[in-house]
Amino acid sequence: MEPLVRLDGLVVPLDRINVDTDQIIPKQFLKRIGRTGFADALFHDWRYGPDGAPLADFVLNRHEYAGGSILVTGRNFGCGSSREHAPWALREFGFRAILAPSFADIFRYNSLRNGLLPVILAQNEVDDIMRRACRGDGYRVCVDVAGLTVSDERGLRTTFALEDFWRTCLLEGTDEIELALRQSERIAAYEACRPEWMPRVPGRA
């Protein structure tokens, strides 16, 4: 994964609550076995009309938000089924952080495992950011993972909480598997001295 230390990005406003994973990435796009190829399907049912043409009034189709890397949205974002395809689609589209008052737990952890930062802010702070972003005048914020702050050039400065483990993963661009592999020598040493009576995986020494 790419490290995420400091993100200075254009904010894209999605002023909706209870956005579920079936809207983030609808079920008909879950047949792919890889982690790529989902960007065009992100928010598909809101983004395209019955004829497949982009809907001009949907935020992702508006030119003033092109290239946005920070999504601001309403409470309980990512509710519904636990499909990991949702953060895959958001990341591939270009988002690296999402600002909201709350997230569904499974979506939050799936996001962190894929280098997408869910930032929980107070409702009034999200409301302020949403209003500024909705003006469509290129509103940007800075998300500082090292300092755990969100700020802008208009006087906003607030902090957010993030577990030390996930903060380290984002700063270093690592995940749980890579962190475990860093301990390969210790794991091998432990396996080498395990008592014979303990169970072993068939075919392994």
PLY file of the C-alpha trace (Angstrom):
ply
format ascii 1.0
element vertex 205
property float x
property float y
property float z
element edge 204
property int vertex1
property int vertex2
end_header
0.00 0.00 0.00
1.04 3.59 -0.51
1.88 5.47 2.70
-0.56 8.17 3.77
1.18 10.82 5.84
-0.40 14.11 4.81
-3.21 14.58 2.33
-3.99 18.01 0.92
-6.99 17.34 -1.28
-10.09 18.65 -3.00
-13.24 17.85 -1.00
-16.16 16.11 -2.73
-19.52 16.50 -0.89
-21.97 13.59 -0.76
-24.73 15.02 1.41
-26.53 11.76 2.27
-26.86 9.65 5.42
-26.87 5.86 5.75
-25.04 5.30 2.46
-24.85 1.52 2.26
-22.28 -0.63 0.49
-24.78 -1.71 -2.19
-24.94 1.93 -3.30
-21.18 2.36 -3.05
-20.63 -0.68 -5.28
-23.80 -2.47 -6.45
-23.98 -6.25 -6.26
-23.82 -6.86 -10.03
-20.20 -5.68 -10.02
-18.98 -8.15 -7.39
-18.11 -10.91 -9.86
-14.55 -9.73 -10.38
-11.93 -11.67 -8.45
-9.28 -8.91 -8.36
-9.18 -5.63 -6.46
-9.21 -3.43 -9.55
-11.75 -2.42 -12.16
-14.36 -0.98 -9.79
-13.84 2.78 -10.23
-16.37 3.14 -13.03
-18.99 1.28 -10.96
-18.62 3.48 -7.86
-22.08 4.82 -6.90
-23.29 3.39 -10.21
-27.04 3.67 -9.60
-26.72 7.33 -8.56
-24.10 8.17 -11.14
-25.67 6.86 -14.35
-29.12 6.89 -15.91
-31.02 3.86 -17.29
-29.32 4.39 -20.67
-25.86 4.33 -19.06
-25.25 8.05 -19.57
-23.72 10.01 -16.66
-26.22 12.07 -14.68
-25.02 15.67 -14.80
-26.29 16.58 -11.35
-24.53 13.79 -9.45
-21.50 15.10 -7.62
-18.95 12.67 -9.08
-19.95 13.77 -12.58
-19.49 17.49 -11.95
-16.30 18.96 -13.40
-15.63 21.16 -10.37
-15.03 18.05 -8.26
-12.84 16.19 -10.75
-9.72 14.84 -9.09
-11.14 15.06 -5.56
-9.38 12.83 -3.04
-11.42 13.55 0.11
-15.10 12.64 0.44
-17.30 14.32 3.06
-20.59 12.62 3.79
-23.28 11.90 6.37
-23.50 9.58 9.36
-23.39 5.77 9.21
-21.47 5.68 5.96
-20.74 2.16 4.69
-23.61 0.39 6.40
-25.08 -2.80 4.92
-23.17 -5.86 3.74
-19.49 -6.31 4.54
-18.20 -6.32 0.95
-14.59 -5.21 0.79
-15.23 -4.09 -2.78
-16.62 -0.81 -1.37
-13.26 0.58 -0.18
-11.60 -0.92 -3.27
-13.91 1.13 -5.50
-13.44 4.32 -3.48
-9.65 3.95 -3.48
-9.43 3.18 -7.18
-11.57 6.21 -7.98
-9.02 8.36 -6.16
-10.30 8.86 -2.63
-7.80 8.48 0.22
-9.90 9.87 3.09
-13.58 10.08 4.03
-14.92 12.58 6.58
-18.16 11.67 8.36
-19.79 11.74 11.81
-19.81 7.91 11.93
-19.06 4.79 9.91
-20.30 1.23 9.93
-17.69 -0.78 11.85
-16.94 -3.41 9.20
-16.62 -0.79 6.47
-14.30 1.25 8.67
-11.90 -1.63 9.25
-12.06 -2.77 5.62
-11.12 0.77 4.63
-8.16 0.96 6.98
-6.90 -2.40 5.69
-6.89 -0.95 2.19
-5.24 2.40 2.86
-8.47 4.42 2.91
-8.73 6.65 5.99
-12.18 7.05 7.61
-12.07 10.22 9.72
-14.74 10.64 12.38
-15.55 14.28 13.12
-18.26 16.01 15.13
-21.53 16.59 13.29
-21.14 20.38 13.33
-17.63 20.07 11.86
-18.87 17.82 9.07
-21.73 20.24 8.43
-19.28 23.15 8.06
-17.04 21.20 5.69
-20.07 20.05 3.70
-21.34 23.62 3.27
-17.95 24.85 2.12
-17.47 21.96 -0.30
-20.96 22.36 -1.79
-20.04 25.84 -3.05
-18.01 24.17 -5.77
-15.18 26.69 -5.60
-12.31 24.25 -5.17
-12.53 23.82 -1.40
-9.62 21.80 -0.01
-8.66 20.45 3.39
-5.49 18.95 4.76
-5.70 15.61 6.57
-2.55 15.08 8.60
-2.22 11.45 9.69
0.99 12.09 11.60
-0.60 14.88 13.65
-4.18 13.51 13.55
-5.59 16.86 12.42
-7.93 18.17 9.74
-7.48 21.80 8.70
-8.17 24.27 5.92
-7.12 27.80 4.96
-10.39 29.26 6.25
-9.81 28.74 9.95
-10.83 25.12 10.42
-8.54 23.05 12.60
-9.71 19.99 14.46
-8.37 16.67 15.65
-9.52 13.10 15.17
-8.84 9.79 16.87
-7.11 6.82 15.27
-5.76 3.66 16.86
-1.94 3.57 17.01
-1.83 0.32 15.03
-3.75 1.74 12.06
-1.91 5.04 12.24
1.38 3.13 11.91
0.02 1.07 9.01
-1.05 4.19 7.11
2.14 6.12 7.78
4.33 3.20 6.70
2.09 1.91 3.90
1.81 -1.54 5.46
-0.99 -3.96 6.32
-1.47 -6.77 8.82
0.06 -9.41 6.55
3.20 -7.41 5.88
3.63 -6.67 9.57
3.39 -10.40 10.30
5.92 -11.22 7.57
8.39 -8.83 9.19
8.50 -11.33 12.05
9.32 -14.28 9.76
12.60 -15.08 11.52
10.93 -15.17 14.93
8.07 -17.25 13.54
10.52 -19.73 12.00
12.46 -19.95 15.27
9.26 -20.65 17.19
8.14 -23.33 14.74
11.55 -24.99 14.92
11.35 -25.50 18.69
7.71 -26.52 19.00
7.21 -29.85 20.85
6.54 -32.83 18.59
3.20 -33.55 20.23
1.73 -30.23 19.13
-0.45 -30.31 15.98
1.12 -29.41 12.66
-0.18 -28.57 9.23
0.12 -31.67 7.01
3.04 -31.43 4.63
4.90 -28.93 6.80
8.09 -29.72 8.70
0 1
1 2
2 3
3 4
4 5
5 6
6 7
7 8
8 9
9 10
10 11
11 12
12 13
13 14
14 15
15 16
16 17
17 18
18 19
19 20
20 21
21 22
22 23
23 24
24 25
25 26
26 27
27 28
28 29
29 30
30 31
31 32
32 33
33 34
34 35
35 36
36 37
37 38
38 39
39 40
40 41
41 42
42 43
43 44
44 45
45 46
46 47
47 48
48 49
49 50
50 51
51 52
52 53
53 54
54 55
55 56
56 57
57 58
58 59
59 60
60 61
61 62
62 63
63 64
64 65
65 66
66 67
67 68
68 69
69 70
70 71
71 72
72 73
73 74
74 75
75 76
76 77
77 78
78 79
79 80
80 81
81 82
82 83
83 84
84 85
85 86
86 87
87 88
88 89
89 90
90 91
91 92
92 93
93 94
94 95
95 96
96 97
97 98
98 99
99 100
100 101
101 102
102 103
103 104
104 105
105 106
106 107
107 108
108 109
109 110
110 111
111 112
112 113
113 114
114 115
115 116
116 117
117 118
118 119
119 120
120 121
121 122
122 123
123 124
124 125
125 126
126 127
127 128
128 129
129 130
130 131
131 132
132 133
133 134
134 135
135 136
136 137
137 138
138 139
139 140
140 141
141 142
142 143
143 144
144 145
145 146
146 147
147 148
148 149
149 150
150 151
151 152
152 153
153 154
154 155
155 156
156 157
157 158
158 159
159 160
160 161
161 162
162 163
163 164
164 165
165 166
166 167
167 168
168 169
169 170
170 171
171 172
172 173
173 174
174 175
175 176
176 177
177 178
178 179
179 180
180 181
181 182
182 183
183 184
184 185
185 186
186 187
187 188
188 189
189 190
190 191
191 192
192 193
193 194
194 195
195 196
196 197
197 198
198 199
199 200
200 201
201 202
202 203
203 204
